[in-house]
Amino acid sequence: MPYVITEPCIGHKDASCHDVCPVDAIQPAPGGDFDKYDQLYIDPVACIDCGACEPVCPVEAIFFDADVPEEWQSWVAVNKNFFDPA
Protein backbone atom coordinates (compact mmCIF):
# COMPACT_ATOMS: atom_id res chain seq x y z
CA MET A 1 0.00 0.00 0.00
CA PRO A 2 1.55 3.33 -1.01
CA TYR A 3 -0.15 6.41 0.46
CA VAL A 4 -2.91 6.29 3.07
CA ILE A 5 -5.62 8.76 4.02
CA THR A 6 -6.23 8.73 7.78
CA GLU A 7 -8.86 9.82 10.29
CA PRO A 8 -8.36 13.62 10.06
CA CYS A 9 -9.95 13.46 6.59
CA ILE A 10 -13.34 12.45 7.94
CA GLY A 11 -15.89 15.17 7.39
CA HIS A 12 -13.69 17.42 5.26
CA LYS A 13 -14.89 18.18 1.76
CA ASP A 14 -11.73 19.78 0.34
CA ALA A 15 -10.69 17.14 -2.26
CA SER A 16 -7.50 19.03 -3.21
CA CYS A 17 -5.73 15.68 -3.13
CA HIS A 18 -8.06 14.32 -5.80
CA ASP A 19 -7.52 17.38 -7.96
CA VAL A 20 -3.73 16.90 -8.03
CA CYS A 21 -3.66 13.12 -8.42
CA PRO A 22 -2.36 12.37 -11.93
CA VAL A 23 -3.91 8.89 -12.05
CA ASP A 24 -7.30 9.49 -10.38
CA ALA A 25 -6.40 7.12 -7.52
CA ILE A 26 -8.23 9.14 -4.85
CA GLN A 27 -11.93 8.45 -4.62
CA PRO A 28 -14.85 8.76 -2.17
CA ALA A 29 -15.82 5.22 -3.20
CA PRO A 30 -15.10 2.93 -6.13
CA GLY A 31 -16.94 4.81 -8.87
CA GLY A 32 -18.15 7.09 -6.09
CA ASP A 33 -20.05 10.31 -5.94
CA PHE A 34 -18.07 13.40 -4.93
CA ASP A 35 -21.26 15.15 -3.88
CA LYS A 36 -21.86 12.62 -1.09
CA TYR A 37 -18.80 11.51 0.84
CA ASP A 38 -17.42 11.61 4.36
CA GLN A 39 -13.85 10.66 3.52
CA LEU A 40 -11.58 10.03 0.56
CA TYR A 41 -9.57 6.86 -0.02
CA ILE A 42 -6.49 6.08 -2.10
CA ASP A 43 -6.75 3.08 -4.40
CA PRO A 44 -3.56 1.10 -3.64
CA VAL A 45 -3.50 -0.42 -7.12
CA ALA A 46 -3.94 2.84 -9.00
CA CYS A 47 -1.60 4.94 -6.83
CA ILE A 48 1.81 5.48 -8.45
CA ASP A 49 3.52 6.78 -5.27
CA CYS A 50 4.08 10.25 -6.73
CA GLY A 51 3.28 11.98 -3.43
CA ALA A 52 1.43 14.90 -5.05
CA CYS A 53 -1.51 14.45 -2.69
CA GLU A 54 0.37 14.68 0.61
CA PRO A 55 1.39 18.37 0.62
CA VAL A 56 -2.01 19.67 -0.54
CA CYS A 57 -4.05 17.99 2.21
CA PRO A 58 -5.37 20.84 4.40
CA VAL A 59 -5.81 18.56 7.44
CA GLU A 60 -2.53 16.62 7.05
CA ALA A 61 -4.34 13.29 6.78
CA ILE A 62 -2.22 11.73 4.02
CA PHE A 63 0.91 9.74 4.78
CA PHE A 64 3.22 7.33 3.02
CA ASP A 65 2.21 3.94 4.47
CA ALA A 66 5.49 3.50 6.36
CA ASP A 67 5.10 6.96 7.91
CA VAL A 68 1.53 6.69 9.23
CA PRO A 69 1.57 7.81 12.89
CA GLU A 70 0.95 5.07 15.46
CA GLU A 71 -2.45 6.51 16.40
CA TRP A 72 -3.69 6.03 12.83
CA GLN A 73 -2.01 2.73 11.90
CA SER A 74 -5.42 1.04 11.63
CA TRP A 75 -6.18 3.28 8.65
CA VAL A 76 -3.68 1.38 6.50
CA ALA A 77 -6.06 -1.59 6.59
CA VAL A 78 -9.15 0.63 6.32
CA ASN A 79 -7.87 2.09 3.05
CA LYS A 80 -6.77 -1.27 1.66
CA ASN A 81 -10.04 -2.95 2.59
CA PHE A 82 -12.10 -0.16 1.09
CA PHE A 83 -10.95 -1.21 -2.38
CA ASP A 84 -10.44 -4.93 -1.68
CA PRO A 85 -12.94 -6.03 1.00
CA ALA A 86 -12.19 -9.74 0.47
Wavefront OBJ file of the C-alpha trace (Angstrom):
o trace
v 0.000 0.000 0.000
v 1.553 3.326 -1.008
v -0.155 6.413 0.458
v -2.914 6.286 3.069
v -5.624 8.764 4.023
v -6.232 8.732 7.777
v -8.862 9.821 10.293
v -8.364 13.616 10.056
v -9.948 13.461 6.586
v -13.343 12.449 7.945
v -15.892 15.169 7.395
v -13.687 17.423 5.265
v -14.893 18.181 1.759
v -11.735 19.778 0.340
v -10.692 17.137 -2.260
v -7.504 19.026 -3.210
v -5.734 15.680 -3.132
v -8.063 14.320 -5.800
v -7.522 17.376 -7.957
v -3.725 16.901 -8.032
v -3.664 13.122 -8.420
v -2.355 12.373 -11.930
v -3.909 8.892 -12.052
v -7.297 9.494 -10.377
v -6.399 7.119 -7.518
v -8.229 9.143 -4.851
v -11.933 8.447 -4.622
v -14.846 8.760 -2.172
v -15.823 5.224 -3.198
v -15.105 2.931 -6.131
v -16.940 4.811 -8.874
v -18.149 7.090 -6.086
v -20.050 10.305 -5.942
v -18.066 13.400 -4.931
v -21.264 15.147 -3.884
v -21.862 12.617 -1.094
v -18.797 11.507 0.841
v -17.416 11.606 4.356
v -13.849 10.664 3.519
v -11.581 10.029 0.560
v -9.568 6.860 -0.022
v -6.487 6.080 -2.101
v -6.752 3.076 -4.401
v -3.556 1.096 -3.640
v -3.496 -0.419 -7.117
v -3.942 2.842 -9.001
v -1.600 4.937 -6.832
v 1.813 5.484 -8.445
v 3.519 6.780 -5.274
v 4.076 10.248 -6.733
v 3.281 11.976 -3.431
v 1.434 14.899 -5.046
v -1.505 14.450 -2.686
v 0.367 14.681 0.610
v 1.392 18.372 0.618
v -2.015 19.675 -0.541
v -4.054 17.995 2.211
v -5.366 20.843 4.403
v -5.806 18.564 7.440
v -2.533 16.618 7.052
v -4.341 13.294 6.783
v -2.222 11.727 4.017
v 0.913 9.737 4.785
v 3.225 7.325 3.017
v 2.207 3.940 4.467
v 5.491 3.498 6.355
v 5.100 6.956 7.909
v 1.530 6.686 9.234
v 1.574 7.809 12.888
v 0.952 5.072 15.456
v -2.445 6.513 16.402
v -3.695 6.033 12.830
v -2.011 2.728 11.900
v -5.419 1.039 11.627
v -6.176 3.283 8.645
v -3.682 1.379 6.497
v -6.058 -1.593 6.594
v -9.146 0.627 6.316
v -7.867 2.095 3.049
v -6.768 -1.272 1.661
v -10.041 -2.952 2.593
v -12.103 -0.158 1.088
v -10.950 -1.208 -2.384
v -10.437 -4.928 -1.677
v -12.941 -6.033 0.995
v -12.186 -9.742 0.473
l 1 2 3 4 5 6 7 8 9 10 11 12 13 14 15 16 17 18 19 20 21 22 23 24 25 26 27 28 29 30 31 32 33 34 35 36 37 38 39 40 41 42 43 44 45 46 47 48 49 50 51 52 53 54 55 56 57 58 59 60 61 62 63 64 65 66 67 68 69 70 71 72 73 74 75 76 77 78 79 80 81 82 83 84 85 86
